[in-house]
Amino acid sequence: MQTINNYIDENKERFLDELFGLLRIPSISSVKSHKPDMYRAAEYWKDLLLSSGADKAEIYETDGNP
């Protein structure tokens, strides 16, 4: 458990920066004018996953909002 706690402590600022970066995107799905922002938020997650070592991350567009 100490290893996990150390990892969290060592990466806390990065975790917060990533979270706040996402929260700055006004991606409220019930507001139609935010559709481009929803896509931008999806791109943010995709890029974050890939930069974190994910082998693959894709965005699937749908007819409606999430």
PDB file with one MODEL, atoms N, CA, C and O in Angstrom:
MODEL        1
ATOM      1  N   MET A   1       0.819  -1.189   0.000  1.00  0.00           N
ATOM      2  CA  MET A   1       0.000   0.000   0.000  1.00  0.00           C
ATOM      3  C   MET A   1       0.869   1.261   0.000  1.00  0.00           C
ATOM      4  O   MET A   1       0.492   2.279  -0.581  1.00  0.00           O
ATOM      5  N   GLN A   2       2.011   1.190   0.641  1.00  0.00           N
ATOM      6  CA  GLN A   2       2.905   2.349   0.701  1.00  0.00           C
ATOM      7  C   GLN A   2       3.370   2.747  -0.697  1.00  0.00           C
ATOM      8  O   GLN A   2       3.507   3.935  -0.990  1.00  0.00           O
ATOM      9  N   THR A   3       3.613   1.760  -1.560  1.00  0.00           N
ATOM     10  CA  THR A   3       4.041   2.042  -2.926  1.00  0.00           C
ATOM     11  C   THR A   3       2.977   2.846  -3.663  1.00  0.00           C
ATOM     12  O   THR A   3       3.300   3.801  -4.370  1.00  0.00           O
ATOM     13  N   ILE A   4       1.726   2.470  -3.505  1.00  0.00           N
ATOM     14  CA  ILE A   4       0.623   3.193  -4.144  1.00  0.00           C
ATOM     15  C   ILE A   4       0.546   4.612  -3.605  1.00  0.00           C
ATOM     16  O   ILE A   4       0.410   5.564  -4.372  1.00  0.00           O
ATOM     17  N   ASN A   5       0.631   4.753  -2.305  1.00  0.00           N
ATOM     18  CA  ASN A   5       0.575   6.088  -1.696  1.00  0.00           C
ATOM     19  C   ASN A   5       1.727   6.966  -2.169  1.00  0.00           C
ATOM     20  O   ASN A   5       1.539   8.156  -2.422  1.00  0.00           O
ATOM     21  N   ASN A   6       2.908   6.388  -2.290  1.00  0.00           N
ATOM     22  CA  ASN A   6       4.057   7.147  -2.797  1.00  0.00           C
ATOM     23  C   ASN A   6       3.821   7.594  -4.231  1.00  0.00           C
ATOM     24  O   ASN A   6       4.108   8.738  -4.585  1.00  0.00           O
ATOM     25  N   TYR A   7       3.298   6.695  -5.055  1.00  0.00           N
ATOM     26  CA  TYR A   7       3.020   7.033  -6.454  1.00  0.00           C
ATOM     27  C   TYR A   7       2.021   8.184  -6.533  1.00  0.00           C
ATOM     28  O   TYR A   7       2.211   9.118  -7.312  1.00  0.00           O
ATOM     29  N   ILE A   8       0.977   8.122  -5.746  1.00  0.00           N
ATOM     30  CA  ILE A   8      -0.030   9.186  -5.736  1.00  0.00           C
ATOM     31  C   ILE A   8       0.600  10.499  -5.290  1.00  0.00           C
ATOM     32  O   ILE A   8       0.387  11.536  -5.919  1.00  0.00           O
ATOM     33  N   ASP A   9       1.363  10.461  -4.224  1.00  0.00           N
ATOM     34  CA  ASP A   9       2.018  11.674  -3.726  1.00  0.00           C
ATOM     35  C   ASP A   9       2.968  12.269  -4.761  1.00  0.00           C
ATOM     36  O   ASP A   9       3.005  13.486  -4.945  1.00  0.00           O
ATOM     37  N   GLU A  10       3.733  11.418  -5.435  1.00  0.00           N
ATOM     38  CA  GLU A  10       4.707  11.889  -6.419  1.00  0.00           C
ATOM     39  C   GLU A  10       4.043  12.456  -7.670  1.00  0.00           C
ATOM     40  O   GLU A  10       4.640  13.281  -8.360  1.00  0.00           O
ATOM     41  N   ASN A  11       2.832  12.032  -7.969  1.00  0.00           N
ATOM     42  CA  ASN A  11       2.155  12.449  -9.197  1.00  0.00           C
ATOM     43  C   ASN A  11       0.929  13.318  -8.952  1.00  0.00           C
ATOM     44  O   ASN A  11       0.169  13.594  -9.880  1.00  0.00           O
ATOM     45  N   LYS A  12       0.735  13.743  -7.730  1.00  0.00           N
ATOM     46  CA  LYS A  12      -0.466  14.494  -7.357  1.00  0.00           C
ATOM     47  C   LYS A  12      -0.677  15.731  -8.231  1.00  0.00           C
ATOM     48  O   LYS A  12      -1.788  15.960  -8.710  1.00  0.00           O
ATOM     49  N   GLU A  13       0.355  16.520  -8.443  1.00  0.00           N
ATOM     50  CA  GLU A  13       0.213  17.743  -9.243  1.00  0.00           C
ATOM     51  C   GLU A  13      -0.192  17.423 -10.677  1.00  0.00           C
ATOM     52  O   GLU A  13      -1.036  18.110 -11.252  1.00  0.00           O
ATOM     53  N   ARG A  14       0.396  16.396 -11.250  1.00  0.00           N
ATOM     54  CA  ARG A  14       0.035  15.998 -12.621  1.00  0.00           C
ATOM     55  C   ARG A  14      -1.411  15.546 -12.672  1.00  0.00           C
ATOM     56  O   ARG A  14      -2.150  15.921 -13.582  1.00  0.00           O
ATOM     57  N   PHE A  15      -1.823  14.737 -11.692  1.00  0.00           N
ATOM     58  CA  PHE A  15      -3.211  14.274 -11.649  1.00  0.00           C
ATOM     59  C   PHE A  15      -4.176  15.448 -11.573  1.00  0.00           C
ATOM     60  O   PHE A  15      -5.190  15.471 -12.271  1.00  0.00           O
ATOM     61  N   LEU A  16      -3.864  16.412 -10.736  1.00  0.00           N
ATOM     62  CA  LEU A  16      -4.735  17.582 -10.598  1.00  0.00           C
ATOM     63  C   LEU A  16      -4.743  18.420 -11.873  1.00  0.00           C
ATOM     64  O   LEU A  16      -5.797  18.903 -12.285  1.00  0.00           O
ATOM     65  N   ASP A  17      -3.581  18.599 -12.502  1.00  0.00           N
ATOM     66  CA  ASP A  17      -3.518  19.342 -13.764  1.00  0.00           C
ATOM     67  C   ASP A  17      -4.370  18.677 -14.834  1.00  0.00           C
ATOM     68  O   ASP A  17      -5.081  19.358 -15.572  1.00  0.00           O
ATOM     69  N   GLU A  18      -4.305  17.356 -14.924  1.00  0.00           N
ATOM     70  CA  GLU A  18      -5.101  16.629 -15.910  1.00  0.00           C
ATOM     71  C   GLU A  18      -6.591  16.772 -15.616  1.00  0.00           C
ATOM     72  O   GLU A  18      -7.387  16.981 -16.532  1.00  0.00           O
ATOM     73  N   LEU A  19      -6.966  16.663 -14.360  1.00  0.00           N
ATOM     74  CA  LEU A  19      -8.370  16.808 -13.977  1.00  0.00           C
ATOM     75  C   LEU A  19      -8.874  18.208 -14.280  1.00  0.00           C
ATOM     76  O   LEU A  19      -9.943  18.367 -14.870  1.00  0.00           O
ATOM     77  N   PHE A  20      -8.121  19.224 -13.884  1.00  0.00           N
ATOM     78  CA  PHE A  20      -8.562  20.597 -14.112  1.00  0.00           C
ATOM     79  C   PHE A  20      -8.590  20.931 -15.598  1.00  0.00           C
ATOM     80  O   PHE A  20      -9.425  21.722 -16.036  1.00  0.00           O
ATOM     81  N   GLY A  21      -7.688  20.340 -16.381  1.00  0.00           N
ATOM     82  CA  GLY A  21      -7.725  20.525 -17.830  1.00  0.00           C
ATOM     83  C   GLY A  21      -9.036  20.038 -18.414  1.00  0.00           C
ATOM     84  O   GLY A  21      -9.608  20.683 -19.293  1.00  0.00           O
ATOM     85  N   LEU A  22      -9.507  18.913 -17.934  1.00  0.00           N
ATOM     86  CA  LEU A  22     -10.789  18.380 -18.394  1.00  0.00           C
ATOM     87  C   LEU A  22     -11.945  19.241 -17.905  1.00  0.00           C
ATOM     88  O   LEU A  22     -12.877  19.517 -18.661  1.00  0.00           O
ATOM     89  N   LEU A  23     -11.893  19.662 -16.659  1.00  0.00           N
ATOM     90  CA  LEU A  23     -12.994  20.446 -16.096  1.00  0.00           C
ATOM     91  C   LEU A  23     -13.135  21.819 -16.745  1.00  0.00           C
ATOM     92  O   LEU A  23     -14.197  22.435 -16.656  1.00  0.00           O
ATOM     93  N   ARG A  24     -12.082  22.307 -17.397  1.00  0.00           N
ATOM     94  CA  ARG A  24     -12.162  23.593 -18.096  1.00  0.00           C
ATOM     95  C   ARG A  24     -12.969  23.500 -19.391  1.00  0.00           C
ATOM     96  O   ARG A  24     -13.365  24.526 -19.945  1.00  0.00           O
ATOM     97  N   ILE A  25     -13.211  22.307 -19.868  1.00  0.00           N
ATOM     98  CA  ILE A  25     -13.966  22.122 -21.114  1.00  0.00           C
ATOM     99  C   ILE A  25     -15.451  22.068 -20.762  1.00  0.00           C
ATOM    100  O   ILE A  25     -15.874  21.160 -20.046  1.00  0.00           O
ATOM    101  N   PRO A  26     -16.255  23.023 -21.248  1.00  0.00           N
ATOM    102  CA  PRO A  26     -17.686  23.059 -20.900  1.00  0.00           C
ATOM    103  C   PRO A  26     -18.480  22.019 -21.691  1.00  0.00           C
ATOM    104  O   PRO A  26     -19.218  22.362 -22.615  1.00  0.00           O
ATOM    105  N   SER A  27     -18.327  20.773 -21.328  1.00  0.00           N
ATOM    106  CA  SER A  27     -18.878  19.664 -22.121  1.00  0.00           C
ATOM    107  C   SER A  27     -20.159  19.097 -21.521  1.00  0.00           C
ATOM    108  O   SER A  27     -20.267  17.890 -21.305  1.00  0.00           O
ATOM    109  N   ILE A  28     -21.115  19.956 -21.257  1.00  0.00           N
ATOM    110  CA  ILE A  28     -22.396  19.520 -20.693  1.00  0.00           C
ATOM    111  C   ILE A  28     -23.240  18.944 -21.828  1.00  0.00           C
ATOM    112  O   ILE A  28     -23.631  19.669 -22.742  1.00  0.00           O
ATOM    113  N   SER A  29     -23.519  17.651 -21.770  1.00  0.00           N
ATOM    114  CA  SER A  29     -24.143  16.973 -22.908  1.00  0.00           C
ATOM    115  C   SER A  29     -25.589  17.378 -23.140  1.00  0.00           C
ATOM    116  O   SER A  29     -26.095  17.187 -24.246  1.00  0.00           O
ATOM    117  N   SER A  30     -26.267  17.925 -22.155  1.00  0.00           N
ATOM    118  CA  SER A  30     -27.669  18.306 -22.354  1.00  0.00           C
ATOM    119  C   SER A  30     -27.805  19.647 -23.065  1.00  0.00           C
ATOM    120  O   SER A  30     -28.917  20.042 -23.415  1.00  0.00           O
ATOM    121  N   VAL A  31     -26.710  20.349 -23.285  1.00  0.00           N
ATOM    122  CA  VAL A  31     -26.728  21.638 -23.970  1.00  0.00           C
ATOM    123  C   VAL A  31     -26.187  21.426 -25.380  1.00  0.00           C
ATOM    124  O   VAL A  31     -24.998  21.165 -25.565  1.00  0.00           O
ATOM    125  N   LYS A  32     -27.075  21.541 -26.380  1.00  0.00           N
ATOM    126  CA  LYS A  32     -26.680  21.222 -27.761  1.00  0.00           C
ATOM    127  C   LYS A  32     -25.519  22.068 -28.265  1.00  0.00           C
ATOM    128  O   LYS A  32     -24.716  21.604 -29.074  1.00  0.00           O
ATOM    129  N   SER A  33     -25.429  23.298 -27.794  1.00  0.00           N
ATOM    130  CA  SER A  33     -24.344  24.165 -28.259  1.00  0.00           C
ATOM    131  C   SER A  33     -22.973  23.692 -27.763  1.00  0.00           C
ATOM    132  O   SER A  33     -21.945  24.190 -28.221  1.00  0.00           O
ATOM    133  N   HIS A  34     -22.955  22.749 -26.845  1.00  0.00           N
ATOM    134  CA  HIS A  34     -21.686  22.231 -26.320  1.00  0.00           C
ATOM    135  C   HIS A  34     -21.210  20.974 -27.044  1.00  0.00           C
ATOM    136  O   HIS A  34     -20.253  20.334 -26.608  1.00  0.00           O
ATOM    137  N   LYS A  35     -21.866  20.618 -28.142  1.00  0.00           N
ATOM    138  CA  LYS A  35     -21.450  19.411 -28.870  1.00  0.00           C
ATOM    139  C   LYS A  35     -19.967  19.463 -29.268  1.00  0.00           C
ATOM    140  O   LYS A  35     -19.264  18.468 -29.087  1.00  0.00           O
ATOM    141  N   PRO A  36     -19.469  20.585 -29.801  1.00  0.00           N
ATOM    142  CA  PRO A  36     -18.032  20.630 -30.106  1.00  0.00           C
ATOM    143  C   PRO A  36     -17.164  20.458 -28.858  1.00  0.00           C
ATOM    144  O   PRO A  36     -16.086  19.868 -28.917  1.00  0.00           O
ATOM    145  N   ASP A  37     -17.646  20.976 -27.735  1.00  0.00           N
ATOM    146  CA  ASP A  37     -16.897  20.829 -26.490  1.00  0.00           C
ATOM    147  C   ASP A  37     -16.902  19.386 -26.003  1.00  0.00           C
ATOM    148  O   ASP A  37     -15.918  18.916 -25.432  1.00  0.00           O
ATOM    149  N   MET A  38     -18.011  18.681 -26.229  1.00  0.00           N
ATOM    150  CA  MET A  38     -18.056  17.261 -25.854  1.00  0.00           C
ATOM    151  C   MET A  38     -17.020  16.486 -26.654  1.00  0.00           C
ATOM    152  O   MET A  38     -16.338  15.611 -26.122  1.00  0.00           O
ATOM    153  N   TYR A  39     -16.907  16.815 -27.939  1.00  0.00           N
ATOM    154  CA  TYR A  39     -15.909  16.142 -28.764  1.00  0.00           C
ATOM    155  C   TYR A  39     -14.501  16.498 -28.283  1.00  0.00           C
ATOM    156  O   TYR A  39     -13.618  15.642 -28.239  1.00  0.00           O
ATOM    157  N   ARG A  40     -14.302  17.755 -27.925  1.00  0.00           N
ATOM    158  CA  ARG A  40     -13.004  18.194 -27.410  1.00  0.00           C
ATOM    159  C   ARG A  40     -12.659  17.456 -26.119  1.00  0.00           C
ATOM    160  O   ARG A  40     -11.504  17.082 -25.911  1.00  0.00           O
ATOM    161  N   ALA A  41     -13.649  17.242 -25.252  1.00  0.00           N
ATOM    162  CA  ALA A  41     -13.423  16.492 -24.012  1.00  0.00           C
ATOM    163  C   ALA A  41     -13.069  15.035 -24.327  1.00  0.00           C
ATOM    164  O   ALA A  41     -12.206  14.445 -23.678  1.00  0.00           O
ATOM    165  N   ALA A  42     -13.741  14.467 -25.323  1.00  0.00           N
ATOM    166  CA  ALA A  42     -13.424  13.093 -25.729  1.00  0.00           C
ATOM    167  C   ALA A  42     -11.995  13.014 -26.264  1.00  0.00           C
ATOM    168  O   ALA A  42     -11.266  12.070 -25.960  1.00  0.00           O
ATOM    169  N   GLU A  43     -11.597  14.001 -27.056  1.00  0.00           N
ATOM    170  CA  GLU A  43     -10.222  14.052 -27.564  1.00  0.00           C
ATOM    171  C   GLU A  43      -9.227  14.189 -26.414  1.00  0.00           C
ATOM    172  O   GLU A  43      -8.148  13.597 -26.445  1.00  0.00           O
ATOM    173  N   TYR A  44      -9.592  14.967 -25.410  1.00  0.00           N
ATOM    174  CA  TYR A  44      -8.730  15.143 -24.239  1.00  0.00           C
ATOM    175  C   TYR A  44      -8.490  13.796 -23.567  1.00  0.00           C
ATOM    176  O   TYR A  44      -7.351  13.439 -23.266  1.00  0.00           O
ATOM    177  N   TRP A  45      -9.579  13.044 -23.333  1.00  0.00           N
ATOM    178  CA  TRP A  45      -9.458  11.719 -22.708  1.00  0.00           C
ATOM    179  C   TRP A  45      -8.647  10.775 -23.583  1.00  0.00           C
ATOM    180  O   TRP A  45      -7.801  10.031 -23.086  1.00  0.00           O
ATOM    181  N   LYS A  46      -8.905  10.806 -24.881  1.00  0.00           N
ATOM    182  CA  LYS A  46      -8.175   9.931 -25.801  1.00  0.00           C
ATOM    183  C   LYS A  46      -6.677  10.219 -25.735  1.00  0.00           C
ATOM    184  O   LYS A  46      -5.870   9.298 -25.611  1.00  0.00           O
ATOM    185  N   ASP A  47      -6.309  11.490 -25.817  1.00  0.00           N
ATOM    186  CA  ASP A  47      -4.899  11.866 -25.762  1.00  0.00           C
ATOM    187  C   ASP A  47      -4.274  11.489 -24.424  1.00  0.00           C
ATOM    188  O   ASP A  47      -3.131  11.034 -24.370  1.00  0.00           O
ATOM    189  N   LEU A  48      -5.027  11.680 -23.352  1.00  0.00           N
ATOM    190  CA  LEU A  48      -4.526  11.338 -22.022  1.00  0.00           C
ATOM    191  C   LEU A  48      -4.276   9.833 -21.904  1.00  0.00           C
ATOM    192  O   LEU A  48      -3.256   9.406 -21.363  1.00  0.00           O
ATOM    193  N   LEU A  49      -5.207   9.045 -22.410  1.00  0.00           N
ATOM    194  CA  LEU A  49      -5.036   7.592 -22.368  1.00  0.00           C
ATOM    195  C   LEU A  49      -3.813   7.153 -23.169  1.00  0.00           C
ATOM    196  O   LEU A  49      -3.019   6.334 -22.706  1.00  0.00           O
ATOM    197  N   LEU A  50      -3.669   7.704 -24.372  1.00  0.00           N
ATOM    198  CA  LEU A  50      -2.536   7.323 -25.215  1.00  0.00           C
ATOM    199  C   LEU A  50      -1.206   7.767 -24.604  1.00  0.00           C
ATOM    200  O   LEU A  50      -0.226   7.023 -24.639  1.00  0.00           O
ATOM    201  N   SER A  51      -1.174   8.968 -24.049  1.00  0.00           N
ATOM    202  CA  SER A  51       0.073   9.450 -23.442  1.00  0.00           C
ATOM    203  C   SER A  51       0.402   8.706 -22.150  1.00  0.00           C
ATOM    204  O   SER A  51       1.539   8.737 -21.680  1.00  0.00           O
ATOM    205  N   SER A  52      -0.595   8.042 -21.581  1.00  0.00           N
ATOM    206  CA  SER A  52      -0.380   7.264 -20.354  1.00  0.00           C
ATOM    207  C   SER A  52       0.009   5.822 -20.645  1.00  0.00           C
ATOM    208  O   SER A  52       0.250   5.038 -19.727  1.00  0.00           O
ATOM    209  N   GLY A  53       0.069   5.475 -21.933  1.00  0.00           N
ATOM    210  CA  GLY A  53       0.533   4.144 -22.292  1.00  0.00           C
ATOM    211  C   GLY A  53      -0.514   3.203 -22.852  1.00  0.00           C
ATOM    212  O   GLY A  53      -0.214   2.040 -23.121  1.00  0.00           O
ATOM    213  N   ALA A  54      -1.739   3.681 -23.033  1.00  0.00           N
ATOM    214  CA  ALA A  54      -2.760   2.815 -23.628  1.00  0.00           C
ATOM    215  C   ALA A  54      -2.346   2.460 -25.053  1.00  0.00           C
ATOM    216  O   ALA A  54      -1.825   3.304 -25.782  1.00  0.00           O
ATOM    217  N   ASP A  55      -2.578   1.215 -25.443  1.00  0.00           N
ATOM    218  CA  ASP A  55      -2.239   0.778 -26.795  1.00  0.00           C
ATOM    219  C   ASP A  55      -3.151   1.408 -27.834  1.00  0.00           C
ATOM    220  O   ASP A  55      -2.738   1.665 -28.965  1.00  0.00           O
ATOM    221  N   LYS A  56      -4.384   1.654 -27.443  1.00  0.00           N
ATOM    222  CA  LYS A  56      -5.371   2.140 -28.397  1.00  0.00           C
ATOM    223  C   LYS A  56      -6.442   2.920 -27.647  1.00  0.00           C
ATOM    224  O   LYS A  56      -6.840   2.545 -26.544  1.00  0.00           O
ATOM    225  N   ALA A  57      -6.900   3.999 -28.249  1.00  0.00           N
ATOM    226  CA  ALA A  57      -8.021   4.765 -27.711  1.00  0.00           C
ATOM    227  C   ALA A  57      -8.769   5.349 -28.897  1.00  0.00           C
ATOM    228  O   ALA A  57      -8.167   5.985 -29.762  1.00  0.00           O
ATOM    229  N   GLU A  58     -10.057   5.139 -28.940  1.00  0.00           N
ATOM    230  CA  GLU A  58     -10.868   5.610 -30.056  1.00  0.00           C
ATOM    231  C   GLU A  58     -12.084   6.362 -29.549  1.00  0.00           C
ATOM    232  O   GLU A  58     -12.556   6.143 -28.433  1.00  0.00           O
ATOM    233  N   ILE A  59     -12.578   7.252 -30.393  1.00  0.00           N
ATOM    234  CA  ILE A  59     -13.804   7.985 -30.101  1.00  0.00           C
ATOM    235  C   ILE A  59     -14.869   7.465 -31.057  1.00  0.00           C
ATOM    236  O   ILE A  59     -14.668   7.431 -32.271  1.00  0.00           O
ATOM    237  N   TYR A  60     -15.988   7.066 -30.503  1.00  0.00           N
ATOM    238  CA  TYR A  60     -17.104   6.578 -31.303  1.00  0.00           C
ATOM    239  C   TYR A  60     -18.215   7.617 -31.272  1.00  0.00           C
ATOM    240  O   TYR A  60     -18.810   7.875 -30.226  1.00  0.00           O
ATOM    241  N   GLU A  61     -18.485   8.208 -32.426  1.00  0.00           N
ATOM    242  CA  GLU A  61     -19.558   9.196 -32.499  1.00  0.00           C
ATOM    243  C   GLU A  61     -20.898   8.474 -32.564  1.00  0.00           C
ATOM    244  O   GLU A  61     -21.027   7.414 -33.176  1.00  0.00           O
ATOM    245  N   THR A  62     -21.885   9.073 -31.922  1.00  0.00           N
ATOM    246  CA  THR A  62     -23.236   8.523 -31.909  1.00  0.00           C
ATOM    247  C   THR A  62     -24.210   9.586 -32.390  1.00  0.00           C
ATOM    248  O   THR A  62     -23.837  10.744 -32.578  1.00  0.00           O
ATOM    249  N   ASP A  63     -25.447   9.191 -32.586  1.00  0.00           N
ATOM    250  CA  ASP A  63     -26.469  10.141 -33.021  1.00  0.00           C
ATOM    251  C   ASP A  63     -26.905  11.075 -31.898  1.00  0.00           C
ATOM    252  O   ASP A  63     -27.389  12.177 -32.157  1.00  0.00           O
ATOM    253  N   GLY A  64     -26.736  10.640 -30.662  1.00  0.00           N
ATOM    254  CA  GLY A  64     -27.173  11.449 -29.525  1.00  0.00           C
ATOM    255  C   GLY A  64     -26.029  11.782 -28.597  1.00  0.00           C
ATOM    256  O   GLY A  64     -24.872  11.444 -28.847  1.00  0.00           O
ATOM    257  N   ASN A  65     -26.380  12.445 -27.532  1.00  0.00           N
ATOM    258  CA  ASN A  65     -25.389  12.798 -26.521  1.00  0.00           C
ATOM    259  C   ASN A  65     -25.281  11.681 -25.494  1.00  0.00           C
ATOM    260  O   ASN A  65     -26.199  10.877 -25.338  1.00  0.00           O
ATOM    261  N   PRO A  66     -24.147  11.639 -24.794  1.00  0.00           N
ATOM    262  CA  PRO A  66     -23.992  10.595 -23.773  1.00  0.00           C
ATOM    263  C   PRO A  66     -24.960  10.778 -22.616  1.00  0.00           C
ATOM    264  O   PRO A  66     -24.957   9.983 -21.676  1.00  0.00           O
TER     265      PRO A  66
ENDMDL
END
